[in-house]
Amino acid sequence: MNELLAAITTGLTAFTATNLDDILILLLFFSQVNTVFRRRHVVAGQYLGFAALVVVSLPGFFSGLLLPRPWIGMLGIVPIAIGISRLLQTESEAAETETPPSATPSTWLTMLSPQAYSVAAVTFANGGDNIGIYMPLFANSPWESLIVILSVFFGLVGVWCGAAYQLMKVPAIAEMLTRYGNQLVPYVLIGLGVLILLDSHTLENRGLVVLTLLISGTFTLNLLRKLEQVSVAKLYSTSKAVSKMEKN
């Protein structure tokens, strides 16, 4: 009984200490909910990202070797990339991608959706501290305690999502995030990524700095190329529609 209580207490303490900042991220994600990006995507993505953190943190996953913290810090590229992507997309483009509500898909399809993956990627990238704490915690826990700790963890993920959603119902918070959420999210994600890189001392390693710049540059160029193709396609479609109207 004492071991059970100790495991529950350990799980509560470890999760709370490593996921306090996730409340803000969840608030911002819930503020972006529309006909394309739904609440279920936020919850599914949060569970996917956290499950990935747990898997990476399990003892023996890397043959008993711990990843160096600077390498883990390179996960900061993920929220930076997502932030840049959102920053370059205009509100009109976002509106044009919205589709009418359809029947609620299955849980499995929700898990496989790109929207859930984007939330999961940010959750995973923001979990450098989680990995650093969970690895030794799991390694030093017997199987019975590990199962209890993991049960507490995944239960608290739902509590965190519910708390963030309830906070969104507070008029002052909801109004602020609804009004400024679209503008804030890209900068928050970019700032989060930079903080992850700095906190993990990734940028103190010249080799990792070069690798980070190469990955970021490649992503940005590909994104700009795609946006250019979309703009050209829209321009062609508009000119074609105008020509058709003139003929009529």
C-alpha positions in Angstrom: 0.0 0.0 0.0 2.8 2.4 0.8 4.5 1.6 -2.5 1.2 2.3 -4.3 0.9 5.7 -2.6 4.5 6.5 -3.2 4.1 5.7 -6.9 1.0 7.8 -7.2 2.7 10.7 -5.4 5.8 10.4 -7.7 3.6 10.4 -10.8 1.7 13.5 -9.7 4.8 15.3 -8.8 6.8 14.4 -11.9 4.0 15.2 -14.3 3.1 18.5 -12.7 6.7 19.7 -12.5 7.3 18.9 -16.2 4.0 20.0 -17.8 3.0 23.3 -16.2 4.0 25.1 -19.4 1.7 22.8 -21.4 -1.4 24.6 -20.0 -0.5 27.8 -22.0 0.2 25.8 -25.2 -3.2 23.9 -24.8 -5.0 27.2 -24.2 -3.6 28.6 -27.5 -4.5 25.4 -29.4 -8.0 25.4 -28.0 -8.3 29.1 -29.1 -7.7 28.0 -32.7 -10.6 25.6 -32.8 -12.7 25.9 -36.0 -14.4 23.7 -38.5 -11.1 22.1 -39.6 -9.1 22.1 -36.3 -11.3 20.5 -33.7 -11.1 20.0 -29.9 -10.6 16.2 -30.5 -7.5 17.0 -32.6 -6.0 18.9 -29.6 -6.7 16.1 -27.2 -5.6 13.4 -29.6 -2.4 15.3 -30.4 -1.6 15.9 -26.7 -1.9 12.2 -26.0 0.1 11.2 -29.1 2.9 13.6 -28.2 3.0 12.6 -24.6 2.9 8.9 -25.5 6.0 9.5 -27.7 7.8 11.2 -24.8 7.0 8.2 -22.6 8.2 5.7 -25.2 11.5 7.6 -25.7 12.0 7.8 -22.0 11.4 4.1 -21.3 14.6 2.3 -20.1 16.5 0.4 -22.8 14.7 2.2 -25.7 18.1 3.4 -26.9 19.9 0.2 -25.8 20.5 1.8 -22.4 22.2 4.9 -23.8 20.8 8.3 -22.9 20.6 10.9 -25.7 22.9 13.9 -25.0 20.7 16.9 -23.9 22.0 19.1 -26.8 20.7 16.6 -29.3 17.3 16.4 -27.6 17.2 20.2 -27.8 17.1 20.0 -31.6 13.5 19.1 -31.1 13.1 22.9 -30.8 13.2 23.1 -34.6 9.7 21.5 -34.7 7.7 24.4 -33.0 9.8 26.9 -34.9 8.9 25.3 -38.2 5.2 25.1 -37.3 5.3 28.8 -36.1 7.0 30.0 -39.4 4.4 28.0 -41.4 1.5 29.6 -39.6 3.1 33.0 -39.8 3.4 32.8 -43.6 -0.2 31.8 -44.0 -2.6 34.6 -44.3 -6.0 34.6 -42.6 -7.7 34.5 -46.0 -5.9 31.3 -46.9 -6.9 29.8 -43.6 -10.5 30.7 -44.2 -10.4 29.2 -47.7 -9.3 25.8 -46.4 -12.2 25.5 -44.0 -14.8 22.9 -45.0 -18.3 22.3 -43.8 -18.6 20.1 -40.7 -18.9 16.5 -41.4 -19.7 13.4 -39.4 -17.5 12.8 -36.4 -14.7 10.5 -37.6 -13.5 7.5 -35.5 -10.9 7.9 -32.8 -8.3 6.1 -35.0 -8.9 8.6 -37.9 -8.6 11.5 -35.5 -5.2 10.2 -34.3 -4.0 9.9 -37.9 -5.1 13.5 -38.9 -2.4 16.1 -39.7 -4.0 18.5 -37.2 -3.4 16.0 -34.4 0.1 15.4 -35.6 0.9 19.1 -35.4 -0.2 19.2 -31.8 1.7 16.1 -31.0 4.9 17.5 -32.6 4.8 20.6 -30.5 4.0 18.5 -27.3 6.9 16.2 -28.1 9.3 19.1 -28.9 8.4 20.8 -25.7 9.3 17.6 -23.8 13.1 17.8 -23.5 12.8 18.3 -19.7 10.3 15.5 -19.5 12.7 13.1 -21.2 15.6 14.1 -18.9 13.4 13.5 -15.8 11.4 10.5 -17.0 14.4 8.4 -18.1 16.1 8.0 -14.7 12.6 7.9 -13.0 11.5 5.0 -15.1 14.9 3.3 -14.9 14.8 3.3 -11.1 11.1 2.1 -10.8 10.0 -1.5 -10.5 7.4 -2.7 -13.0 4.5 -2.3 -10.5 5.4 1.3 -9.7 6.1 2.0 -13.4 2.6 0.9 -14.4 1.0 3.1 -11.6 3.2 6.1 -12.6 2.2 5.7 -16.3 -1.5 5.4 -15.4 -1.2 8.6 -13.4 0.6 10.3 -16.2 -2.0 9.5 -18.9 -4.9 10.3 -16.5 -3.4 13.7 -15.9 -3.0 14.4 -19.6 -6.8 14.3 -19.8 -7.1 16.5 -16.7 -4.7 19.0 -18.3 -6.8 19.1 -21.5 -10.0 19.5 -19.5 -8.5 22.3 -17.4 -7.2 24.2 -20.4 -10.6 23.9 -22.1 -12.4 25.1 -19.0 -10.1 28.1 -18.7 -11.0 28.9 -22.3 -14.6 29.4 -21.1 -13.5 32.2 -18.7 -14.8 35.3 -20.6 -11.6 37.4 -20.2 -9.3 34.6 -21.3 -11.6 33.4 -24.1 -12.0 37.0 -25.5 -8.3 37.7 -25.4 -7.2 34.5 -27.0 -10.0 34.6 -29.6 -9.1 38.1 -30.6 -5.3 37.8 -30.5 -4.8 34.0 -30.7 -4.2 33.8 -34.4 -1.5 36.5 -34.2 0.1 35.1 -31.0 0.4 31.4 -31.8 3.1 31.6 -34.4 5.3 33.8 -32.2 4.7 31.7 -29.2 5.7 28.6 -31.1 8.8 30.2 -32.5 9.7 31.5 -29.0 9.1 28.1 -27.5 11.4 26.5 -30.1 14.2 29.1 -29.4 13.9 28.5 -25.7 14.2 24.8 -26.1 17.3 25.3 -28.2 18.8 27.7 -25.7 17.8 25.7 -22.6 19.3 22.5 -24.0 22.6 24.3 -24.9 22.1 23.0 -28.5 23.4 26.3 -29.9 26.7 26.0 -28.0 27.7 23.2 -30.3 28.9 24.4 -33.6 28.1 21.2 -35.4 24.5 21.3 -34.1 24.2 25.0 -35.0 25.1 24.2 -38.6 22.7 21.2 -38.7 19.9 23.3 -37.2 20.4 26.1 -39.7 20.5 23.6 -42.6 17.3 21.9 -41.5 15.5 25.2 -40.8 16.7 26.7 -44.1 15.6 23.7 -46.1 12.2 23.7 -44.4 11.7 27.5 -45.0 12.7 27.2 -48.7 10.3 24.3 -49.3 7.5 26.2 -47.5 8.1 29.3 -49.6 8.2 27.3 -52.7 4.8 25.7 -51.9 3.3 29.0 -51.0 4.5 30.4 -54.3 2.9 27.5 -56.1 -0.3 28.1 -54.3 -0.3 31.8 -55.1 0.4 31.1 -58.8 -2.4 28.5 -58.9 -4.8 31.0 -57.3 -3.8 33.8 -59.6 -4.3 31.5 -62.6 -7.7 30.4 -61.3 -8.8 34.0 -60.7 -7.7 35.2 -64.2 -9.4 32.2 -65.8 -12.6 33.1 -63.9 -12.4 36.7 -65.0 -11.8 35.7 -68.7 -14.9 33.4 -68.5 -17.0 36.2 -67.1 -15.8 38.6 -69.8 -16.7 36.1 -72.5 -20.2 35.7 -71.0 
